[in-house]
Amino acid sequence: MDKQLRNAIKGILDTDLERRRRSMEPFVRATFNRFSRCLYRYLGNEVECEDVLEDVYADIWEKPERLRTVSTEKELVRTVYLYYMRKRLRQVYRRLNRHLSLSQECLATLTAPDMGLLEQASEEEFTEILKKGMTKLKARERRAIELWAEGMSNRAIAGELNTTVGAVKMLLYRTILKLRKMLSHYVSDEY
């Protein structure tokens, strides 16, 4: 867990209301993408995810005690899911699926879908995984991907590599497929 997130959690747990308020923004910034990915896999609707996340962050603000024992990002996602998200997800599920008959027992055991390693990885871990995959590429492929990741257009990449735009498109396409294949064991089966 990075230092900024650790400090934000400490601030949220503080008794001083002003420090808690100041710590909530960095906490939301550091966790929003991860929590929304988890919710999106479950709900499949960005608007519903944002609504649920809004309620989850309000619950965390009101009762942050559960975060006291969290030491890793994986524990954070698990704790937030178990103690803050699950209740909200059940409410949304009941509202969206009124026509489906699920027993209370099924709703009680409702669990989040398994996440692949890439979804559980922090940004640093993801960067490390990607670097490992990039080292296995040929120099021309790696350079094309690096330029593309910097936001350069296909025409600019073609100029840099002294080739045609069509060749760049094909090179990027094949390289992305190659990277995807190399990283496939990090991703869950749904992709």
Secondary structure, DSSP 8 states (H G I E B T S, - for coil): --HHHHHHHHHHH-S-HHHHHHHHHHHHHHHHHHHHHHHHHHH--HHHHHHHHHHHHHHHHH-GGGGGG--SHHHHHHHHIIIIIHHHHHHHHHHHTTTS---HHHHHT-------HHHHS-HHHHHHHHHHHHHTS-HHHHHHHHHHHTT--HHHHHHHHTS-HHHHHHHHHHHHHHHHHHTGGGS-TT-
